[in-house]
Structure formats: structure tokens, C-alpha cells
Amino acid sequence: MSQFRSEDMSLVQFFIQSDAAHDTLHELGHVGAIQFKDLNVEKSAFQRIFVQDVRKCDDMLRIVRYLQGMLERDKLTSHLDPPPPAMTLNNLHDKLLELEKEMKEQDSSHSLLKAQCIELEEHKQVLHNASKWFGQAYRAGVSFTAPTDDAEGRVEMSALLDDTEGGTQGRRSVSMLGHVAGCIPTANVHDFAVTLFRATRGNMHLKHQELDADVPDVEGEEELKTVFVVFYSGERSRAKVEKICESFGATKYRLPESTAQQDHMEGEVSERLRDLDIVLQRTNEYRRSKLRSIASAVQDWASQVQREKGVFHTLNLFNYDVTHKCLIAEGWVADSAMPEVREALRRGGLRFC
């Protein structure tokens, strides 16, 4: 046994009108001097009277956590503004649902614009690096557009390899090669090259260049990327190259054959990228301004919903008297706190009136 003696306690029974139960529990909660007994032990959590209200509070807390996560991600802190005016639980629930819908739409729009911006930046880098690689092919006497037969393609590959290693001796006959250009994570480049070589039996030529800066993904995490162009010959080689690109997570981009077309497309991509940056910046500013407007209220909303959830959870401990249409509760109260409990019961009844 403990050497300390507890306060003198009394087991008290409460009869509370159903309509006044919510306000009365609020007042008793401020006193904090009652330990209620569960009068519905035989019922599960889903069979209790206020289970729907508890679920509503759980849903509201989920939305509040979502908003707090967005504030932390954007590194926005609450200001020392006056607390927002108190709202009823239903009004707060409607406001939170509206905010969640709007923020998810803004987040989805921001992610979509960011993905398009990343694709355009990668496409620009592919076009920028492809000019020198195509120049080597043209100096070797190779043309592009249509895939060729395998036998003729091997001559073309040797022309590319000879030019890369140190120049050609005389101009070879002009023929055609196909190509696939794109961007791939740098960590996959080695395995990508080995797989291409084995799948085409060496009947391809890979040129790649690692980007100088890391490319952020949609979540904002930076990743090393490498642009590449695969020269191949033959329809079968084309199908194999495209399948291998998909399996290694490479993003393919359109790449014209002539230098003039490449320069023209690079200009178009750069212009689209500038326009998209402006739209992305405005979308981000609107989203941040909306979050900044609710930053000081989110914590107050969380406290209010947690209090409401505690009230409904306590009300689920009460027994409902169908005859008298009231709630019956039992709990232990310290004798010294009995006047405060009576005053709280009186205030709760006055709030209802």
C-alpha cells in the first residue's frame, strides 16, 4: 500500500439532458475533477451513441495533419496573429473539407506543372548535346531517318566508331541509321549500355553525357541524370532498343535529324520552358499565400477538434435513458471539488438555455 492517503472521494450519479450534454461536458472538462465510469462495457466502440461524431473528429484531425504537413514542407510558420473566431464543429468540418479539396487541387496542379517543367528541361538538354553527336555522324557519311538492313548497318556503325576514335579515311557511302534519344538516371547508364550491346549483338552505338546539375524530381529530391542517343540499324534493333529504354526507366524525347531542325526545336522548348516557369511560380505563390493565411489558425483548430473528440468519447461512456430522454453518468469526484462540479453543471445548463 502507498504511504500517501488519497482525497476523500464520492461516487456521484449525473442526470443530464441530452441537448445540454455537450455543453455540460465542456464545463466539467475545464474543472477536470471527475473520473467517469464506463456504463456501456458490453457495447463495442461501433455500437455507442456518439460514434459518428468521434469519426467526424478523426476525419477533421486527419485534414489538420495534412495541412500541418504542407506548412512544414513549405517551411511556413504561424504568426502571432489573434486567434480566429470560434466556429461550431459542423462549420469547422465544412471549412476543413473545402480547404483540403482546394489544397489537393493546388498540389496536384503544382506536381503536374513541375513534371512538365522537368520533361522540358531534359528535352532541352538532349537537343543541346545531340548536335555534336550528329555532327560526328555526318562527318562519317551517315544519314538518318529510316532503319536499314543489318548488313548495311554494320558498315554505318564502323563509320561512327572510326570517326569517334580518330577520324575517317575518305568518305564512306551515304546510308541511313535510326536513333533513339532520351534521358536516364546516371546510376543506370552502365547496365543500360551493357544490355543494349548484348541485345543488339553490338549492332548499335551509344553516346551519352552526364548533366552538369542534378535534376529535381516532382517531390523535390535531386537525382543525377544523363542524356543519351542510341544509333542503331534494322527494325528489330529499334524494337529492342525501345523496350530496353522502357525497362531502365529512360524517358524518350523527339530528336530531329538536321541541325537546323534541332536548333529550331530547342528554341521552341526554351520558350515553352520560360512560360511554364512563370505559370509554376504564380501557382506556387498562390498556394503559399493560401497556406500562410491559415498558418496561425491550424493549431487552434487542432486543439478545438481534440477537445471535441474528448467530449464525444466521454459521452460514449454514458447510458441513455429512453424513458426520460436523458443521459445517465457515474463517476468519482473528490469531495473538495464538489462545489466546482456543481457550478460547472449549472453553467452547462445555462449555456443550453
Secondary structure, DSSP 8 states (H G I E B T S, - for coil): --SS----EEEEEEEEEGGGHHHHHHHHHHH--EEE--S-TTS-GGGSTTHHHHHHHHHHHHHHHHHHHHHHHTT-------------HHHHHHHHHHHHHHHHHHHHHHHHHHHHHHHHHHHHHHHHHHHHHHHHHHHTTEEESS---HHHHHHHHHHHHHHHHT--SS----EEEEEEEEEEEGGGHHHHHHHHHHHTTT-EEEEEEE-SS-EE-TTS-EE-EEEEEEEE-SHHHHHHHHHHHHHTT-EEE---SSHHHHHHHHHHHHHHHHHHHHHHHHHHHHHHHHHHHHHHHHHHHHHHHHHHHHHHHHHTTSEEETTTTEEEEEEEEEGGGHHHHHHHHHHHHHHH-
